[in-house]
Amino acid sequence: MNFFLINTRSMTQAEKARLYLARNGIKSVIIRTTGRNGCTFTLKVFGDAGTVCPMLSRIGISCDLPR
């Protein structure tokens, strides 16, 4: 299954995105990564970025994918 990653600013933002996607039938999981600068939260989305990113932009979350 295809997936892509979205870095979020906080656990709250990652959870908001995960719940929004779940309500729209798209599976995602939150991954916590600890590094030298503290924790980061990444959303692993099982779906198509072309569909998911416009959906998330409606709730103020950017995919920030490389072009």
PyMOL commands that set and color helices and strands:
alter all, ss='L'
color gray80, all
select helices_A, chain A and resi 11-23+49-57
alter helices_A, ss='H'
color red, helices_A
select strands_A, chain A and resi 4-8+27-35+38-46
alter strands_A, ss='S'
color yellow, strands_A
deselect
rebuild
show_as cartoon
